[in-house]
Amino acid sequence: MNGTAGALVIKMRLEKLNGIVMNHKKIRRIMRKFGLAAMIRQANPYRKMAKATQEHRTCPNLLERKFDQGEPEKVFLTDITCMRYGSGQWAYLSCVKDDATRQILAHYLSSTLELTLVERTMARLLKRLDGNIHPDAIFHSDQGDTPYTP
């Protein structure tokens, strides 16, 4: 495997191709015994995203877990999900959901995890709302809450 597979990959290949079930810890011990190590470590896509968004900067929690404000288009929930497809390719889905109606108002799918993914999602949201944003609108994500400022 030319140093491209770690213990977990070897474990999965043994199970899938040969039907051999073996604990990953045992595979690691065998690899250590024979001096085998994976040369390539895949980059963490979340680390790249965190650097692009100013080094783990979070916003204050304005909602304090009181998500249901009772008004449509006042609280927007947003997140990015990464999905694997094809032969090891990644896709990133950014969504904005209205908390009151539970409806997805905007989404954008991209093959790269860059800031433009969020920008295009927000542009679609503004187009969908026809520019009419609630004066007290809040965007909630796992990074915190952000009041909308035009």
N, C-alpha and C positions, 0 to 999 in steps of 0.2 A: 504493500500500500504506500510505499515511499514516504513514510512519515506524515501522511495526510489524514490518518484516522486515529482518533483517541480511543479510550477504553469504551465509551458509550457507543461509538460508531461500530467498533469491533463486536460488541455485544449484540447490537441489532442485526449486523450482517450474519453472525453465527446463528442467531435464532431464525432469521428469514431464509437464508440459503441452505443451511445444514440441519436446521431443526435442533441445534444444540442450545440448551438453556444453561447459562452460567452467570453467576453474580458479577456485576461490574467491578466490585472490589477485588475479586480474585483475578480478573483480567488485569487490573492495575498492578497487582502484586507480580504477576507473570511478566508484564511489560517492564517493571522496575528491575526484576531479576535479570532480564536479558538486555537491559539498557535501551529499551524502545521508548520513544516519545514522539508525540505529534509535533511536527515542525510548524504547522500552520494553525493559528488560532483565529477564528472568525471574529470580526469586529462586532461589538455590541451596538445595534442600531439606536438604542435609547441613549447611549453615551453621546453619540453624534448629535442627536436631537437636543440633548441638554446643553451642549456647547453652543449650538446654534441659537438657543433661547436664553442666552446670557447666564450660563453657569448656575443652574439650579435656582434661579430666582423665582420665588413663589409670591403670590399675592395674599392679602389677608382673607380670612374666611368671613365674608359679609353675611352669608345666609345662616351660618351656625346650625346647619342640618335642618333648617326649616325651608325645605325645597318648595313645597306647594304654597305659592303665594296667592293662588286663586284667580289670577289674571292671565289670560293667554298672552304670549309674546312679551312677558316680563322677565322670566327666568329662562335662560338658554343653557342647556347642558351640552358640553362638547368634549370630544376625545378623539384620539388617533389610534387605530388598530392596525397591526401589521399581520399580513396573511401570506402564507407560502402557497405557491401554485406552480404548476408545470414541473420542470426539473430543477428545483431549488431556487426559483426566482421569488422575489418578495414584492408584495404590493402593499401600499399604505392607504388606508381609508380614513378620511377625516369627516366627522358628522357633527351637525348641530341639531339638537332636539329641543322642542318646546316642552317645558316641564308640565305646564297645565294640561295641554292637549295630548301629550305623549307622541306627538307627530314629528317625524324627521323633516325639518324644514330645508336643510341644505346638506349636500355631501359632495365630496370630491375624491377621486381615486387616482393615485400616482404610483409610479414605479420607483420614485426616489423620495427620501425623507428630507425635505428641505422646507424652508419657511414659506415658499410659494404655495405649498400644499394648504396651509392654513389661510393664507391670503386669498386664494381662489375659492375656498369654502366660504369665507366671510363675504366675498364679492357675490357669490350665488345667494347667500342669505339676504344681503341688502337688496338684490334684484327681486327676490321672492317677496320681500316685505314692501317693495316699491319705495324704499327709503324711509318708511314710517316706523321709526324705532320708539318704543315706550320711553318716556323721560327717565324712568328709574330702572331701565333694563340692566340685568346682571348676567354676565357670562360665567358659568361655573365649570371648572375642569379639575383634574387631579392636581393642578398646579395652584389652585386657589380660585377666588372669585374676583372678577374685574367689572367695575361699573362701565357701561358703554360711554365713551367720550368721542363725539364726532370730530 
